[in-house]
Amino acid sequence: MENKKPPRYSHLQLAFLGLVSILVGIICMLDTMMIYKLPALTSISQSATTGIRCGMILPFVLGCMFTFCISYVGYCKSEKILTRIMAIGFMVVAMQICNSEYVNLNQVGLFGLTPEISNILHCIGAVVGFGAMYIWIAFFFTRGVPEPTPRKLVRNKVYVVCAIMMECGIAYFVLGTLGFAGKHSVFIAEELMLIPAGFALIVKSGIFLCDKGLLVD
């Protein structure tokens, strides 16, 4: 259920997460190509494997996302648990890097794993993080209220559209994994998931389409 008065500061957390979700891929790509003159990223995570160049952007962003998700109060206990799961997933992504042409070490990441094992753990974290984010938006954001306002009905439509776009990202990722898309398929799939998710989070925060008295200062 979408409460009329969410917990204090929750709207700021949602807005922050939404903005980060929209911008992280764009910033990583621009930094990689325009500042350091490297080839276009095959995934957002590849930016974290470029060493002392643009490698710190993604871990920093994921650390911020972890902090906000782990402290998010939510509208109910199950939503609180889900955001904790999402936080853990994205933190695992930050701790262990993916396979990349920039990796030439035998031990990588926080746990000093081999690149192959690190990539598996990284992918598991991504599946957990993105999966929890999709469930959050597709099912928690759209839950009904006894007497929904016209704007609540519009918000629900926005959440459904965003969830469908995230499903397209998941489908494109699968196609890329099966070899039916280009080498940048992972990056495109990530953006198809993150940008709609970010927009849904910003709407949920109350910046747009909010009902009177939705936000609590």
WOHUJO-V158465 format. One record per backbone hydrogen bond with DSSP energy under -1.0 kcal/mol. NH is the residue of the N-H (numbers start at 1). CO is the residue of the C=O. E is the energy in kcal/mol with one decimal. If there is no record, write none. Layout:
BEGIN
NH;CO;E
NH;CO;E
END
This chain:
BEGIN
10;7;-2.0
13;9;-1.9
14;10;-2.4
15;11;-2.1
16;12;-2.3
17;13;-2.6
18;14;-2.4
19;15;-2.4
20;16;-2.6
21;17;-2.5
22;18;-1.9
23;19;-2.1
24;20;-2.7
27;23;-3.0
28;24;-2.3
29;25;-2.3
30;26;-2.6
31;27;-2.8
32;28;-2.2
33;29;-2.5
34;30;-2.8
36;31;-1.7
38;32;-2.7
47;44;-1.6
48;45;-1.7
49;46;-1.8
53;50;-1.2
60;56;-1.8
61;57;-2.4
62;58;-3.1
63;59;-2.1
64;60;-2.0
65;61;-2.6
66;62;-2.5
67;63;-2.2
68;64;-2.4
69;65;-2.7
70;66;-2.7
80;76;-1.9
81;77;-2.2
82;78;-2.2
83;79;-2.3
84;80;-1.4
85;81;-2.1
86;82;-2.3
87;83;-2.2
88;84;-2.3
89;85;-2.3
90;86;-2.3
91;87;-1.8
92;88;-2.1
93;89;-1.6
94;90;-1.5
95;91;-2.0
96;92;-2.0
103;100;-1.4
108;113;-3.1
110;95;-2.6
112;109;-1.2
113;108;-1.6
118;114;-3.0
119;115;-2.2
120;116;-1.6
121;117;-2.4
122;118;-2.8
123;119;-2.5
124;120;-2.3
125;121;-2.4
126;122;-2.1
127;123;-2.5
128;124;-2.4
129;125;-2.8
130;126;-3.0
131;127;-2.3
132;128;-2.4
133;129;-2.0
134;130;-2.5
135;131;-2.4
136;132;-2.4
137;133;-2.1
138;134;-3.2
139;135;-2.3
140;135;-1.2
141;136;-1.7
153;149;-2.1
154;150;-1.7
155;151;-2.7
156;152;-2.4
157;153;-1.6
158;154;-2.1
159;155;-2.6
160;156;-2.3
161;157;-2.4
162;158;-2.5
163;159;-2.5
164;160;-2.3
165;161;-2.1
166;162;-2.0
167;163;-2.0
168;164;-1.8
169;165;-1.8
170;166;-2.2
171;167;-2.5
172;168;-2.5
173;169;-2.1
174;170;-2.0
175;171;-2.3
176;172;-2.4
177;173;-2.4
178;174;-1.9
179;176;-1.2
180;175;-3.0
185;182;-1.7
187;42;-1.5
188;184;-2.3
189;185;-2.8
190;186;-2.8
191;187;-2.3
192;188;-2.2
193;189;-1.1
194;190;-3.2
195;191;-2.1
197;193;-1.5
198;194;-2.8
199;195;-2.2
200;196;-2.6
201;197;-2.4
202;198;-2.1
203;199;-2.3
204;200;-2.6
205;201;-1.7
206;203;-1.3
207;202;-1.2
214;211;-2.0
END
